[in-house]
Amino acid sequence: QVHLVESGGGLVQPGGSLTLSCAASGIIFSIYAMGWYRQAPGKERELVATTTSGDSTKYADSVKGRFTISRDNAKNTVYLQMNSLKPEDTAVYYCNARWFKYDYWGQGTQVTVSS
């Protein structure tokens, strides 16, 4: 059974930093593309960042230069380092694992950016 468990969310002030983690089990982690998506209240889920099995990364324009996605295949974990956080970054952040037709999601972790 596949499990993706996110952690690291919370409340942070504007300009602050957080690091999200997603621990995966039940998959051959190294072959999967891993990603972070987010969904704000009243909005559709959107891509934040992805990393392929070959460590190629892609970012949404809104987070370029502020967020960094990375993966540790030895720990079956993907990370999202978030710096210079803005109130508009407030959302539930979801971890995603994808390989061909196989597509899995975590339960999400709340990130709230507010003073």
C-alpha positions in Angstrom: 0.0 0.0 0.0 1.3 3.4 -0.9 1.6 6.2 1.7 2.7 9.7 1.3 3.0 11.6 4.6 3.6 15.3 4.6 4.9 17.2 7.6 6.4 20.6 8.4 3.4 22.9 7.9 2.4 25.5 10.3 1.9 29.2 10.9 4.7 31.6 9.9 5.0 35.3 9.6 5.4 37.0 6.2 9.1 36.8 5.1 9.6 33.7 7.2 10.7 30.2 6.1 9.3 26.7 6.4 10.5 23.3 5.1 7.9 20.7 4.2 8.8 17.0 4.0 7.0 14.1 2.3 7.9 10.6 3.3 6.9 7.9 0.8 6.4 4.2 1.3 5.1 1.4 -0.9 6.7 2.7 -4.1 10.1 2.5 -5.7 10.7 6.1 -4.8 13.7 6.7 -7.1 11.8 6.1 -10.3 8.9 8.4 -9.4 8.5 12.1 -10.3 7.7 13.9 -7.1 5.9 17.1 -6.7 4.3 19.6 -4.4 0.9 21.2 -5.2 -1.2 23.5 -3.2 -4.8 24.5 -2.8 -6.0 27.8 -1.3 -9.5 28.2 -0.1 -11.9 28.7 -3.0 -9.2 28.0 -5.6 -8.2 25.0 -7.7 -5.2 22.9 -6.8 -2.0 24.2 -8.5 1.5 23.0 -9.1 4.2 24.4 -6.9 7.2 22.4 -7.9 8.2 19.1 -9.3 11.4 17.0 -9.5 11.9 14.1 -11.8 13.7 10.8 -11.2 16.7 12.5 -12.9 16.5 15.5 -10.6 15.2 17.9 -13.2 13.1 20.5 -11.4 10.2 22.8 -12.4 8.6 25.6 -10.5 5.5 27.7 -10.7 6.4 31.3 -11.6 4.9 32.5 -8.3 7.5 30.6 -6.3 10.6 30.8 -8.5 13.6 32.1 -6.5 11.8 31.5 -3.2 11.1 27.8 -3.0 13.4 24.9 -3.6 12.4 21.3 -4.1 14.8 18.4 -3.4 14.7 14.7 -2.9 16.6 12.1 -0.9 16.2 8.8 -2.6 18.0 7.0 0.3 15.3 8.3 2.7 12.4 8.1 0.3 11.6 11.7 1.0 11.0 14.9 -0.9 11.4 18.3 0.5 10.1 21.8 -0.2 12.2 24.6 1.3 10.1 27.8 1.3 11.7 31.1 1.9 10.4 34.7 1.8 6.9 33.4 2.4 3.9 35.7 1.5 0.3 35.7 2.7 -0.7 34.4 -0.8 1.3 31.3 -0.1 -1.3 30.2 2.4 -2.8 26.9 1.3 -2.9 23.2 2.0 0.2 21.7 0.4 0.0 18.3 -1.1 2.7 15.8 -2.0 2.4 13.9 -5.3 4.2 10.8 -6.7 3.8 10.0 -10.3 5.1 7.3 -12.7 3.2 6.6 -15.9 -0.4 5.7 -14.9 0.5 5.5 -11.2 -0.5 8.7 -9.4 -0.6 9.1 -5.6 -1.4 11.9 -3.3 -0.7 12.7 0.4 -3.3 14.1 2.8 -1.9 17.5 2.8 -0.3 19.9 5.3 -1.6 23.4 6.1 0.7 26.4 5.6 -0.5 29.7 6.9 1.4 32.9 6.3 0.1 35.6 8.5 1.2 38.3 11.0 
